[in-house]
Amino acid sequence: MTETRESVPLSKNSGRSVAFAIFIVIANLLINAITDAFLGTTPSEGEAWAWVIIHLVVVVVLGFFAIRFGAVALRETAGGRMRGRGLAITGIVLGSVLVLFTLVATLVQVIAAYMF
């Protein structure tokens, strides 16, 4: 008796990995909207740094979970025991790229703020 593709279970961790990567995008949008609304154009230096740190911590934690769940899903999907290997890879790649992008963008904004 051969197993059909539908009878092989889908790794829940692969979906979680992609979900956390999407949460990074949502967190970036929300935190930027909140800081624009509350800080205005001339925030104090302490307020600005507090939001920068909060932003980075939130994104790095979400990225950690995206990568972690993706790694677990890769182990679960090895050898065809479970489906979702593509989702796991997508979660790892998106999580890594989005965290890196956020770190670089934040660094550029901080440098620009001190240069001008």
C-alpha positions as CSV (number, residue, x, y, z in Angstrom):
1,M,0.0,0.0,0.0
2,T,1.5,3.4,-1.0
3,E,0.8,6.6,0.8
4,T,-0.8,9.4,-1.1
5,R,0.5,12.9,-0.6
6,E,-2.7,13.9,1.2
7,S,-2.1,11.2,3.9
8,V,1.3,12.6,4.8
9,P,0.7,15.2,7.5
10,L,1.7,18.8,7.1
11,S,4.3,20.1,9.6
12,K,2.6,22.8,11.7
13,N,6.0,24.3,12.5
14,S,6.5,25.1,8.8
15,G,3.3,27.3,8.9
16,R,4.4,28.8,12.1
17,S,7.7,29.8,10.6
18,V,6.1,31.6,7.7
19,A,3.5,33.2,10.1
20,F,6.3,34.7,12.3
21,A,8.0,36.0,9.2
22,I,4.8,37.8,8.2
23,F,4.5,39.1,11.8
24,I,7.9,40.8,11.2
25,V,6.4,42.8,8.4
26,I,3.3,43.7,10.4
27,A,5.5,44.7,13.4
28,N,7.6,46.9,11.2
29,L,4.5,48.6,9.8
30,L,2.8,49.0,13.2
31,I,5.9,50.3,15.1
32,N,6.7,52.8,12.3
33,A,3.0,54.0,12.3
34,I,3.0,54.3,16.1
35,T,6.3,56.2,16.3
36,D,5.2,58.6,13.5
37,A,1.9,59.3,15.3
38,F,3.2,59.7,18.8
39,L,6.7,61.1,18.4
40,G,5.9,63.5,15.6
41,T,8.8,65.3,13.8
42,T,10.9,66.3,16.8
43,P,11.1,63.5,19.4
44,S,13.5,63.8,22.4
45,E,16.6,61.7,22.0
46,G,15.5,59.4,24.8
47,E,12.1,58.7,23.2
48,A,13.7,58.1,19.9
49,W,16.2,55.6,21.3
50,A,13.6,53.8,23.3
51,W,11.5,53.2,20.2
52,V,14.6,52.1,18.2
53,I,15.4,49.5,20.9
54,I,11.8,48.3,21.2
55,H,11.6,48.0,17.4
56,L,14.8,46.0,17.1
57,V,13.9,43.7,20.0
58,V,10.5,42.9,18.6
59,V,11.8,42.2,15.1
60,V,14.8,40.1,16.4
61,V,12.5,38.0,18.7
62,L,10.0,37.4,15.8
63,G,12.9,36.6,13.5
64,F,14.3,34.1,16.0
65,F,10.9,32.3,16.2
66,A,10.6,32.3,12.4
67,I,14.0,30.7,12.0
68,R,13.6,28.3,14.9
69,F,10.2,27.0,13.8
70,G,11.6,26.7,10.3
71,A,14.6,24.6,11.5
72,V,12.3,22.3,13.5
73,A,10.1,21.9,10.4
74,L,13.1,21.0,8.2
75,R,13.9,18.2,10.6
76,E,10.3,17.1,10.6
77,T,10.1,17.1,6.8
78,A,13.4,15.3,6.2
79,G,12.9,12.0,4.3
80,G,9.3,12.9,3.4
81,R,7.8,12.0,6.8
82,M,5.8,15.2,6.7
83,R,5.0,17.9,4.1
84,G,5.8,21.5,4.4
85,R,9.5,21.6,3.6
86,G,9.0,24.5,1.1
87,L,7.2,26.5,3.8
88,A,9.9,25.8,6.3
89,I,12.6,27.1,3.9
90,T,10.4,30.1,3.1
91,G,10.0,31.0,6.8
92,I,13.7,30.7,7.4
93,V,14.7,32.8,4.4
94,L,12.0,35.5,4.9
95,G,12.7,35.7,8.6
96,S,16.5,36.1,8.0
97,V,16.1,38.6,5.2
98,L,13.5,40.7,7.0
99,V,15.6,40.9,10.2
100,L,18.7,41.8,8.2
101,F,16.7,44.4,6.3
102,T,15.3,45.9,9.5
103,L,18.7,46.1,11.1
104,V,20.3,47.8,8.1
105,A,17.4,50.2,7.6
106,T,17.4,51.1,11.3
107,L,21.2,51.6,11.2
108,V,20.9,53.9,8.1
109,Q,18.1,55.9,9.8
110,V,20.2,56.4,13.0
111,I,23.3,57.4,11.0
112,A,21.2,59.8,8.9
113,A,19.7,61.3,12.1
114,Y,23.1,62.1,13.5
115,M,24.6,63.4,10.2
116,F,21.8,65.9,9.4
